[in-house]
Amino acid sequence: MDHFSEMSIFAAVADSHSLAAAARQLNQSAPTVTRAIAGLEQRLGVALLERSTRGVQLTAAGTRYLTDCKRILQEVQEAEASAAGRHATPAGVLNVSTPLLFGQDVLTPILLAYLDAYPAVHIRAHFLDRFPNLQEEGIDVALLMGELPDSSLIAVKVGSIQRVVCATPAYLKRFGVPAHPDDLHQHKLIVSTADSRSHEWQFQQTGESFAVPVTAALSTSTNTAALNACLLDAGLTRLMSYQVRDRVATGQLQLVLADFAPASLPVHVVYREGRRAAARVRSFVEFASQQLRQLTL
């Protein structure tokens, strides 16, 4: 059996968690599927699946291999579609990564509008408060905030956002409004490690940047948790402007230290293949970029 067939069978088994289910899906006999997996594991010299009476589960090596398999199989499908003249029509599954709150508050309406315009595309939205590895995680397009790591990725700048410090009016009435970033040590601080793993918050005055060490009364792994704690009068937190814009407008939150706001952060739509990208990738990048440039982030 050729490598491509083995990879296709392995991907089907991994997705269904069952040799028998994969055999039915592929219209193959169960012994054929079993031999294909056994031959693949023997050739690679590593176990890809753990078998039990409840089905099969991926090993650590199998999880890594599955990511590569899906990427290669998709690239083969794209090459065949291109050769057949179907590459210009947006269709298929599009994997989009976005920070959680940005995805919920800003990107979701854009995703829905895109699906209305391109009904042959199916979107899988990944809400991640971190920079994903597009290649390893099978992400087609990512919305990234901040300076980009050096890479071969194609990046389209669509705007900029500001880090802001805020609290509820009730908290500020009880503990006072900080007049200078140095006053932060007198306050309860809610720090999201998704925002930054640094123990400092950056500020700016008369064009000069400076950092203030922060000690968290509460440290969270997501911006959503930090925001929710802040809304419960738990302290000051630092988030992105788009994450608190609506709550500031309604008076639920109040911005502080605005005179010391740091430099804004760029927002990019990022993808991998450039001109070789599938039609669904290129069309989404163009569509989302146009929509995002019209918004006030």
Salt bridges, closest charged atoms under 4 A:
GLU6 OE1 - ARG43 NH2 2.66
ASP15 OD1 - LYS70 NZ 2.91
GLU41 OE1 - ARG51 NH2 3.25
ASP68 OD1 - ARG71 NH2 3.31
GLU75 OE2 - ARG71 NH1 3.89
GLU78 OE2 - ARG280 NH2 2.46
GLU137 OE2 - ARG130 NH1 3.05
ASP140 OD1 - ARG272 NH2 3.82
ASP182 OD2 - HIS180 ND1 3.49
ASP195 OD1 - ARG163 NE 2.83
ASP195 OD2 - ARG238 NH2 2.75
ASP246 OD1 - ARG245 NE 3.85
GLU273 OE2 - ARG272 NH2 3.91
